[in-house]
Amino acid sequence: EIYTEQIVGSVRCVQETDIKLKTTIYGQKFGAFEDNLVKTNEMLIRLKQEIEKMASKIKTLDQKKKKLQKKADNVDYGMIGVVQEGEQVKTEMEEIKLQIEDTKKLCRNVQDRLAKINKQLAEAQASVTQTNQSLSLIHI
């Protein structure tokens, strides 16, 4: 009986030691798990902060993009206006060139008519002079 009690005691001692050892191992594993959990939580917090920073940067970039797009649109409208104005000036220049050509033609016609009139006037003066000379010879 004593021998059985010693064996039972030894078995209980071994079991107790085994349980303590397993508890220690599980405690260490649980500690490692908690450390990993803390690290994971820290990483998640940093990730969340980075995501928030990126969202803020994206929002800022979107605002800048909208401003730049608005400026580009205004420049486009301005360029369209300049091009249209240039086309209008070109059309007006063509009209002015046509008017200048018409004016030159009129000037040439007027000069030709003036030359004819001067010639006729010279002929008429010559005729009058000749008539006057003829009349003065008749009076003599």
Backbone as ProteinMPNN parsed JSONL, in Angstrom:
{"seq_chain_A": "EIYTEQIVGSVRCVQETDIKLKTTIYGQKFGAFEDNLVKTNEMLIRLKQEIEKMASKIKTLDQKKKKLQKKADNVDYGMIGVVQEGEQVKTEMEEIKLQIEDTKKLCRNVQDRLAKINKQLAEAQASVTQTNQSLSLIHI", "coords_chain_A": {"N_chain_A": [[0.807, -1.184, 0.0], [1.88, 1.207, 0.75], [3.77, 1.361, -1.134], [2.183, 1.696, -3.377], [1.015, 4.09, -2.798], [3.233, 5.676, -2.92], [3.876, 5.423, -5.568], [1.582, 6.46, -6.689], [1.783, 8.989, -5.624], [4.172, 9.761, -6.801], [3.375, 9.746, -9.445], [1.434, 11.708, -9.344], [3.024, 13.841, -8.705], [4.635, 13.949, -10.977], [2.632, 14.458, -12.813], [1.75, 16.892, -11.825], [4.062, 18.42, -12.163], [4.222, 18.2, -14.903], [1.857, 19.529, -15.604], [2.455, 22.066, -14.569], [4.618, 22.687, -16.193], [3.426, 22.626, -18.71], [1.611, 24.702, -18.285], [3.371, 26.813, -17.954], [4.549, 26.826, -20.495], [2.273, 27.328, -22.075], [1.648, 29.798, -20.992], [3.888, 31.265, -21.825], [3.529, 31.065, -24.578], [1.086, 32.371, -24.737], [1.893, 34.899, -23.889], [3.616, 35.557, -26.01], [1.701, 35.565, -27.999], [0.114, 37.719, -27.121], [2.056, 39.785, -27.38], [2.421, 39.722, -30.149], [-0.148, 40.437, -30.89], [-0.309, 43.044, -29.855], [1.689, 44.241, -31.42], [0.524, 43.901, -33.928], [-1.782, 45.439, -33.595], [-0.553, 47.939, -33.302], [0.597, 48.19, -35.824], [-1.731, 48.233, -37.354], [-2.852, 50.608, -36.431], [-0.908, 52.459, -37.303], [-1.145, 51.977, -40.037], [-3.777, 52.818, -40.449], [-3.451, 55.534, -39.847], [-1.705, 56.255, -41.904], [-3.355, 55.77, -44.085], [-5.305, 57.704, -43.617], [-3.714, 59.997, -43.902], [-3.02, 59.729, -46.598], [-5.56, 59.875, -47.732], [-6.173, 62.501, -47.103], [-4.154, 63.804, -48.569], [-4.901, 63.03, -51.133], [-7.371, 64.291, -51.314], [-6.533, 66.963, -51.198], [-4.975, 67.032, -53.533], [-6.98, 66.524, -55.399], [-8.469, 68.873, -55.135], [-6.558, 70.726, -56.009], [-6.291, 69.773, -58.597], [-8.837, 70.327, -59.619], [-8.785, 73.129, -59.508], [-6.666, 73.655, -61.276], [-7.733, 72.533, -63.583], [-9.874, 74.225, -63.987], [-8.477, 76.595, -64.472], [-7.161, 75.812, -66.811], [-9.364, 75.412, -68.482], [-10.291, 78.047, -68.588], [-8.116, 79.222, -69.866], [-8.292, 77.848, -72.268], [-10.761, 78.842, -73.184], [-10.013, 81.487, -73.433], [-8.033, 81.257, -75.393], [-9.58, 80.353, -77.498], [-11.126, 82.614, -77.873], [-9.094, 84.403, -78.663], [-8.261, 83.198, -81.036], [-10.63, 83.369, -82.512], [-10.872, 86.129, -82.59], [-8.566, 86.702, -84.016], [-9.243, 85.529, -86.48], [-11.368, 87.176, -87.146], [-10.029, 89.635, -87.393], [-8.406, 88.965, -89.538], [-10.328, 88.602, -91.534], [-11.343, 91.207, -91.612], [-9.038, 92.522, -92.498], [-8.79, 91.449, -95.061], [-11.084, 92.538, -96.185], [-10.393, 95.243, -96.022], [-8.164, 95.255, -97.734], [-9.484, 94.701, -100.141], [-11.041, 97.006, -100.309], [-9.0, 98.903, -100.549], [-7.915, 98.153, -103.041], [-10.159, 98.675, -104.636], [-10.302, 101.432, -104.203], [-7.857, 102.233, -105.319], [-8.36, 101.568, -108.005], [-10.451, 103.354, -108.521], [-9.043, 105.74, -108.174], [-7.213, 105.556, -110.306], [-9.007, 105.625, -112.447], [-10.093, 108.167, -112.051], [-7.762, 109.703, -112.409], [-7.205, 109.073, -115.083], [-9.489, 110.181, -116.302], [-9.114, 112.794, -115.529], [-6.762, 113.349, -116.896], [-7.718, 113.142, -119.524], [-9.585, 115.196, -119.485], [-7.853, 117.343, -119.007], [-6.384, 117.216, -121.359], [-8.431, 117.714, -123.211], [-9.035, 120.254, -122.317], [-6.644, 121.548, -122.844], [-6.632, 121.285, -125.589], [-8.923, 122.715, -126.129], [-8.112, 125.23, -125.201], [-6.051, 125.688, -126.92], [-7.499, 125.805, -129.247], [-9.088, 127.995, -128.685], [-7.118, 129.929, -128.471], [-6.149, 129.898, -131.041], [-8.416, 130.648, -132.373], [-8.721, 133.18, -131.309], [-6.426, 134.388, -132.329], [-7.003, 134.218, -134.97], [-9.206, 135.88, -135.065], [-8.069, 138.198, -134.233], [-6.492, 138.736, -136.427], [-8.331, 139.188, -138.264], [-9.43, 141.552, -137.443], [-7.516, 143.274, -137.926]], "CA_chain_A": [[0.0, 0.0, 0.0], [2.778, 2.375, 0.789], [4.404, 1.423, -2.43], [1.158, 2.197, -4.28], [0.864, 5.507, -2.491], [4.431, 6.355, -3.42], [3.754, 5.449, -7.032], [0.511, 7.418, -6.974], [2.362, 10.294, -5.299], [5.145, 10.086, -7.846], [2.606, 10.034, -10.671], [0.814, 13.029, -9.143], [4.127, 14.801, -8.759], [4.999, 14.053, -12.392], [1.503, 15.13, -13.458], [1.765, 18.287, -11.375], [5.195, 19.035, -12.85], [3.821, 18.273, -16.313], [0.846, 20.596, -15.709], [3.153, 23.342, -14.376], [5.425, 22.908, -17.384], [2.488, 22.987, -19.789], [1.082, 26.032, -17.96], [4.448, 27.76, -18.257], [4.659, 26.89, -21.963], [1.089, 28.033, -22.56], [1.809, 31.197, -20.561], [4.86, 31.886, -22.734], [2.876, 31.186, -25.886], [0.08, 33.422, -24.619], [2.646, 36.156, -23.853], [4.048, 35.82, -27.383], [0.482, 35.925, -28.727], [-0.23, 39.093, -26.726], [3.04, 40.663, -28.003], [2.069, 39.792, -31.575], [-1.409, 41.176, -30.979], [0.03, 44.457, -29.634], [2.4, 44.694, -32.618], [-0.461, 43.964, -35.001], [-2.61, 46.624, -33.338], [0.265, 49.107, -33.607], [0.703, 48.259, -37.278], [-3.041, 48.648, -37.862], [-3.007, 52.029, -36.11], [-0.046, 53.189, -38.238], [-1.757, 51.84, -41.36], [-4.952, 53.698, -40.454], [-2.942, 56.904, -39.92], [-1.188, 56.445, -43.258], [-4.519, 55.845, -44.975], [-5.9, 59.025, -43.399], [-2.823, 60.98, -44.529], [-3.169, 59.591, -48.041], [-6.887, 60.401, -48.088], [-6.044, 63.963, -47.038], [-3.348, 64.225, -49.721], [-5.729, 62.824, -52.329], [-8.372, 65.358, -51.311], [-5.807, 68.186, -51.558], [-4.621, 66.925, -54.947], [-8.212, 66.681, -56.175], [-8.791, 70.299, -55.139], [-5.601, 71.371, -56.907], [-6.629, 69.345, -59.953], [-10.021, 71.09, -60.04], [-8.357, 74.509, -59.757], [-5.876, 73.669, -62.507], [-8.649, 72.255, -64.693], [-10.625, 75.46, -64.206], [-7.551, 77.523, -65.134], [-6.954, 75.313, -68.179], [-10.58, 75.712, -69.231], [-10.297, 79.489, -68.838], [-7.104, 79.477, -70.896], [-8.864, 77.35, -73.521], [-11.757, 79.811, -73.631], [-9.255, 82.66, -73.864], [-7.388, 80.94, -76.673], [-10.647, 80.316, -78.506], [-11.434, 84.018, -78.138], [-7.984, 84.987, -79.42], [-8.315, 82.634, -82.389], [-11.785, 83.967, -83.183], [-10.518, 87.523, -82.832], [-7.603, 86.675, -85.118], [-9.995, 85.26, -87.71], [-12.137, 88.378, -87.439], [-9.06, 90.618, -87.888], [-7.997, 88.508, -90.866], [-11.44, 88.916, -92.428], [-11.372, 92.662, -91.765], [-7.885, 92.886, -93.319], [-9.136, 91.108, -96.444], [-12.042, 93.549, -96.628], [-9.647, 96.49, -96.212], [-7.379, 95.091, -98.962], [-10.406, 94.861, -101.271], [-11.389, 98.425, -100.369], [-7.823, 99.605, -101.071], [-7.865, 97.87, -104.473], [-11.243, 99.447, -105.26], [-9.915, 102.847, -104.149], [-6.808, 102.42, -106.332], [-9.018, 101.558, -109.319], [-11.164, 104.621, -108.659], [-8.028, 106.786, -108.363], [-6.71, 105.44, -111.675], [-10.07, 106.108, -113.336], [-10.17, 109.623, -111.898], [-6.565, 110.251, -113.048], [-7.398, 108.947, -116.527], [-10.495, 111.167, -116.707], [-8.495, 114.111, -115.365], [-5.833, 113.509, -118.018], [-8.543, 113.4, -120.711], [-10.149, 116.55, -119.35], [-6.742, 118.283, -119.213], [-6.077, 117.189, -122.788], [-9.516, 118.429, -123.869], [-8.896, 121.65, -121.935], [-5.504, 122.064, -123.611], [-7.094, 121.398, -126.979], [-9.884, 123.817, -126.179], [-7.353, 126.465, -125.062], [-5.34, 125.875, -128.189], [-8.511, 126.196, -130.216], [-9.477, 129.366, -128.347], [-5.98, 130.774, -128.824], [-6.116, 129.966, -132.495], [-9.584, 131.443, -132.764], [-8.401, 134.561, -130.94], [-5.431, 134.854, -133.279], [-7.713, 134.384, -136.252], [-10.067, 137.027, -134.904], [-7.246, 139.407, -134.186], [-6.033, 138.989, -137.772], [-9.48, 139.691, -138.994], [-9.636, 142.928, -136.989], [-6.446, 144.13, -138.378]], "C_chain_A": [[0.858, 1.259, 0.0], [3.411, 2.55, -0.591], [3.433, 2.024, -3.436], [0.983, 3.696, -4.043], [2.058, 6.283, -3.015], [4.347, 6.478, -4.947], [2.703, 6.484, -7.416], [1.039, 8.825, -6.716], [3.346, 10.73, -6.368], [4.433, 10.47, -9.138], [1.986, 11.411, -10.539], [1.874, 14.124, -9.243], [4.534, 15.033, -10.2], [3.898, 14.796, -13.127], [1.49, 16.618, -13.1], [2.883, 19.05, -12.079], [4.848, 19.224, -14.319], [2.824, 19.408, -16.518], [1.512, 21.964, -15.56], [3.962, 23.7, -15.621], [4.54, 23.341, -18.552], [1.923, 24.377, -19.551], [2.111, 27.1, -18.282], [4.576, 27.939, -19.767], [3.48, 27.655, -22.544], [1.152, 29.51, -22.184], [2.778, 31.933, -21.473], [4.243, 32.094, -24.116], [1.828, 32.29, -25.854], [0.751, 34.802, -24.591], [3.111, 36.545, -25.252], [2.854, 36.246, -28.236], [0.079, 37.363, -28.413], [0.736, 40.09, -27.358], [2.726, 40.839, -29.491], [0.796, 40.603, -31.782], [-1.159, 42.68, -30.812], [0.722, 45.017, -30.874], [1.432, 44.848, -33.787], [-1.346, 45.187, -34.833], [-1.847, 47.909, -33.664], [0.388, 49.297, -35.115], [-0.61, 48.74, -37.889], [-3.276, 50.131, -37.602], [-2.166, 52.875, -37.072], [-0.636, 53.154, -39.656], [-2.954, 52.772, -41.488], [-4.513, 55.158, -40.575], [-2.424, 57.212, -41.322], [-2.327, 56.58, -44.261], [-5.185, 57.206, -44.845], [-5.051, 60.117, -44.035], [-2.994, 60.948, -46.051], [-4.513, 60.137, -48.508], [-6.852, 61.926, -48.086], [-5.259, 64.483, -48.232], [-4.157, 64.106, -51.009], [-6.765, 63.938, -52.436], [-7.725, 66.677, -51.743], [-5.458, 68.174, -53.048], [-5.851, 67.069, -55.843], [-8.617, 68.149, -56.259], [-7.865, 71.053, -56.081], [-5.93, 71.033, -58.354], [-7.825, 70.142, -60.479], [-9.651, 72.531, -60.361], [-7.594, 74.604, -61.067], [-6.756, 73.405, -63.731], [-9.448, 73.501, -65.036], [-9.749, 76.486, -64.92], [-7.34, 77.112, -66.59], [-8.173, 75.613, -69.047], [-10.644, 77.2, -69.573], [-9.283, 79.853, -69.917], [-7.633, 79.013, -72.251], [-9.881, 78.338, -74.079], [-11.062, 81.079, -74.143], [-8.616, 82.441, -75.219], [-8.428, 80.897, -77.791], [-11.021, 81.74, -78.888], [-10.364, 84.681, -78.976], [-8.015, 84.485, -80.864], [-9.474, 83.253, -83.167], [-11.502, 85.433, -83.53], [-9.532, 87.62, -83.991], [-8.289, 86.438, -86.455], [-10.789, 86.493, -88.126], [-11.215, 89.469, -88.004], [-8.621, 90.252, -89.296], [-9.077, 88.847, -91.901], [-11.497, 90.42, -92.687], [-10.214, 93.134, -92.643], [-8.165, 92.589, -94.795], [-10.111, 92.141, -97.008], [-11.335, 94.875, -96.902], [-8.804, 96.414, -97.476], [-8.255, 95.284, -100.194], [-10.795, 96.332, -101.436], [-10.227, 99.234, -100.942], [-7.715, 99.396, -102.58], [-8.94, 98.655, -105.217], [-10.889, 100.935, -105.311], [-8.832, 103.143, -105.185], [-7.413, 102.461, -107.736], [-9.739, 102.884, -109.568], [-10.175, 105.769, -108.921], [-7.482, 106.751, -109.784], [-7.738, 105.972, -112.674], [-10.168, 107.629, -113.274], [-8.957, 110.283, -112.574], [-6.681, 110.188, -114.564], [-8.378, 110.002, -117.03], [-9.918, 112.577, -116.605], [-7.514, 114.379, -116.51], [-6.6, 113.825, -119.292], [-9.094, 114.823, -120.675], [-9.058, 117.592, -119.574], [-6.373, 118.366, -120.686], [-7.13, 117.973, -123.555], [-9.421, 119.925, -123.58], [-7.746, 122.297, -122.728], [-5.905, 122.251, -125.064], [-8.043, 122.575, -127.126], [-9.146, 125.145, -126.08], [-6.594, 126.769, -126.35], [-6.312, 126.368, -129.256], [-8.936, 127.64, -129.977], [-8.361, 130.323, -128.748], [-5.934, 130.955, -130.334], [-7.273, 130.824, -132.997], [-9.314, 132.911, -132.464], [-7.397, 135.148, -131.93], [-6.114, 135.117, -134.638], [-8.583, 135.626, -136.179], [-9.224, 138.308, -134.874], [-6.701, 139.73, -135.57], [-7.158, 139.584, -138.589], [-9.686, 141.165, -138.617], [-8.554, 143.832, -137.53], [-6.728, 144.551, -139.755]], "O_chain_A": [[0.561, 2.238, -0.684], [3.565, 3.649, -1.124], [3.856, 2.809, -4.285], [0.822, 4.468, -4.988], [1.919, 7.408, -3.496], [4.704, 7.504, -5.526], [2.898, 7.278, -8.337], [0.777, 9.744, -7.491], [3.367, 11.886, -6.79], [4.839, 11.401, -9.833], [1.997, 12.197, -11.486], [1.632, 15.194, -9.801], [4.754, 16.172, -10.611], [4.173, 15.657, -13.962], [1.254, 17.478, -13.948], [2.687, 20.177, -12.534], [5.136, 20.265, -14.91], [2.926, 20.162, -17.486], [1.204, 22.9, -16.297], [3.992, 24.854, -16.05], [4.855, 24.282, -19.28], [1.766, 25.153, -20.494], [1.777, 28.159, -18.814], [4.696, 29.061, -20.259], [3.655, 28.524, -23.399], [0.755, 30.372, -22.968], [2.536, 33.078, -21.854], [4.408, 33.143, -24.738], [1.688, 33.053, -26.811], [0.25, 35.754, -25.189], [3.019, 37.709, -25.643], [2.954, 37.144, -29.072], [-0.256, 38.133, -29.313], [0.302, 41.141, -27.83], [2.76, 41.95, -30.021], [0.685, 41.365, -32.742], [-1.729, 43.492, -31.541], [0.402, 46.113, -31.332], [1.514, 45.814, -34.545], [-1.632, 45.892, -35.801], [-2.408, 48.849, -34.227], [0.295, 50.414, -35.622], [-0.614, 49.547, -38.819], [-3.831, 50.833, -38.447], [-2.642, 53.882, -37.595], [-0.629, 54.154, -40.374], [-3.127, 53.435, -42.51], [-5.123, 55.932, -41.312], [-2.67, 58.29, -41.862], [-2.268, 57.404, -45.175], [-5.586, 57.8, -45.846], [-5.582, 61.053, -44.633], [-3.097, 61.987, -46.703], [-4.598, 60.783, -49.552], [-7.432, 62.566, -48.963], [-5.641, 65.481, -48.843], [-4.098, 64.983, -51.871], [-7.006, 64.465, -53.522], [-8.288, 67.418, -52.549], [-5.623, 69.179, -53.739], [-5.774, 67.664, -56.918], [-9.053, 68.621, -57.309], [-8.305, 71.907, -56.851], [-5.861, 71.893, -59.232], [-7.834, 70.578, -61.63], [-10.126, 73.099, -61.344], [-7.829, 75.506, -61.872], [-6.541, 73.993, -64.791], [-9.678, 73.806, -66.206], [-10.197, 77.163, -65.845], [-7.34, 77.953, -67.488], [-8.038, 76.017, -70.202], [-11.001, 77.576, -70.69], [-9.556, 80.69, -70.778], [-7.449, 79.692, -73.261], [-9.88, 78.643, -75.272], [-11.467, 81.663, -75.149], [-8.646, 83.315, -76.086], [-8.17, 81.357, -78.903], [-11.211, 82.048, -80.064], [-10.674, 85.437, -79.897], [-7.817, 85.26, -81.8], [-9.325, 83.616, -84.333], [-11.845, 85.909, -84.613], [-9.644, 88.503, -84.841], [-7.951, 87.077, -87.452], [-10.873, 86.816, -89.31], [-11.568, 90.146, -88.969], [-8.48, 91.125, -90.153], [-8.776, 89.318, -92.998], [-11.675, 90.859, -93.823], [-10.386, 94.048, -93.448], [-7.819, 93.382, -95.67], [-9.986, 92.566, -98.156], [-11.632, 95.552, -97.886], [-8.725, 97.39, -98.222], [-7.854, 95.929, -101.163], [-10.871, 96.842, -102.554], [-10.443, 100.152, -101.734], [-7.454, 100.344, -103.32], [-8.687, 99.225, -106.278], [-11.133, 101.612, -106.309], [-8.875, 104.176, -105.853], [-7.025, 103.29, -108.558], [-9.66, 103.461, -110.652], [-10.416, 106.641, -109.756], [-7.305, 107.799, -110.404], [-7.391, 106.676, -113.623], [-10.307, 108.297, -114.298], [-9.106, 111.309, -113.239], [-6.303, 111.132, -115.258], [-8.138, 110.643, -118.053], [-10.176, 113.437, -117.447], [-7.444, 115.492, -117.03], [-6.181, 114.686, -120.066], [-9.077, 115.548, -121.67], [-9.285, 118.601, -120.242], [-6.084, 119.445, -121.203], [-6.809, 118.784, -124.424], [-9.682, 120.758, -124.448], [-7.856, 123.424, -123.21], [-5.56, 123.252, -125.691], [-7.986, 123.329, -128.097], [-9.494, 126.095, -126.782], [-6.504, 127.911, -126.802], [-5.983, 127.238, -130.062], [-9.122, 128.412, -130.918], [-8.618, 131.394, -129.297], [-5.702, 132.058, -130.829], [-7.121, 131.62, -133.923], [-9.639, 133.785, -133.268], [-7.527, 136.308, -132.321], [-5.829, 136.094, -135.33], [-8.68, 136.359, -137.163], [-9.613, 139.345, -135.411], [-6.467, 140.902, -135.867], [-6.936, 140.388, -139.494], [-10.1, 141.946, -139.474], [-8.715, 145.052, -137.567], [-5.942, 145.292, -140.346]]}, "name": "protein", "num_of_chains": 1, "seq": "EIYTEQIVGSVRCVQETDIKLKTTIYGQKFGAFEDNLVKTNEMLIRLKQEIEKMASKIKTLDQKKKKLQKKADNVDYGMIGVVQEGEQVKTEMEEIKLQIEDTKKLCRNVQDRLAKINKQLAEAQASVTQTNQSLSLIHI"}
